[in-house]
Amino acid sequence: MSEQAPPPESLLPYDRWTEEAMQNVALRALEFAAKNGLPGEHHFYLTFRTDHPETKVPGHLKARYPQEMTIVLQHQFWDLNVDRVEQKVSVGLSFGGIAASLVIPFAALVAFWDPHVRVGLRFGDVAIPDAEAEADAEEAKDPVDAESASLPPEPSAPRSDTPAQVVSLDAFRRRPTRE
């Protein structure tokens, strides 16, 4: 018989430690950008829960993205701040020419992606305030490019309701080159 026994249950919280470490990587990148700007071609996609009770987004954005939203930090953003004491990220962006301030609690962060170097992090379960939102947790929303978003959307513009692809961190690890 070649059946393998399941691994023993860990008495150490490795899952939580791993989540905290990955979130710290994203926060350090945001802190760097807040202090120094984005170097070279780096830019960030930040996905977060808009239905988290401490998330603050303007009403017109919350109406368009009632559960989850992805923003792009690239050319035009301001007042980027990572407050580790309050455990929140804040940033100013322009959506269709309308300035907006966003406040995103660390607990609402879903994913961080820097496509320039193909570094992507997806965070574990994010607390959702009610059962109805939990049932809809798998539904992904359209990414928002803060520089080109037009609100409200034009009726002729197609809307994608396909779920976002979940990407494993392993897909972004550099592999040794063969000679």
BELHU-V180224 format. One record per residue. N is the residue number from 0. SS is DSSP state (H for helix, E for strand, L for the rest). Layout:
n = <N;N>
ss = <SS;SS>
This chain:
n = <0;1;2;3;4;5;6;7;8;9;10;11;12;13;14;15;16;17;18;19;20;21;22;23;24;25;26;27;28;29;30;31;32;33;34;35;36;37;38;39;40;41;42;43;44;45;46;47;48;49;50;51;52;53;54;55;56;57;58;59;60;61;62;63;64;65;66;67;68;69;70;71;72;73;74;75;76;77;78;79;80;81;82;83;84;85;86;87;88;89;90;91;92;93;94;95;96;97;98;99;100;101;102;103;104;105;106;107;108;109;110;111;112;113;114;115;116;117;118;119;120;121;122;123;124;125;126;127;128;129;130;131;132;133;134;135;136;137;138;139;140;141;142;143;144;145;146;147;148;149;150;151;152;153;154;155;156;157;158;159;160;161;162;163;164;165;166;167;168;169;170;171;172;173;174;175;176;177;178>
ss = <L;L;L;L;L;L;L;L;L;L;L;L;L;H;H;H;H;H;H;H;H;H;H;H;H;H;H;H;H;H;H;H;H;H;H;H;L;L;L;L;L;L;L;E;E;E;E;E;E;L;L;L;L;L;L;E;L;L;H;H;H;H;H;H;L;L;L;E;E;E;E;E;E;L;L;L;E;E;E;E;E;E;E;L;L;L;L;E;E;E;E;E;E;E;E;L;L;E;E;E;E;E;E;E;E;H;H;H;E;E;E;E;E;E;L;L;L;L;E;E;E;E;L;L;L;L;L;L;L;L;H;H;H;H;H;L;L;L;L;L;L;L;E;L;L;L;L;L;L;L;L;L;L;L;L;L;L;L;L;L;L;L;L;L;L;L;L;L;H;H;H;H;L;L;L;L;L;L;L>
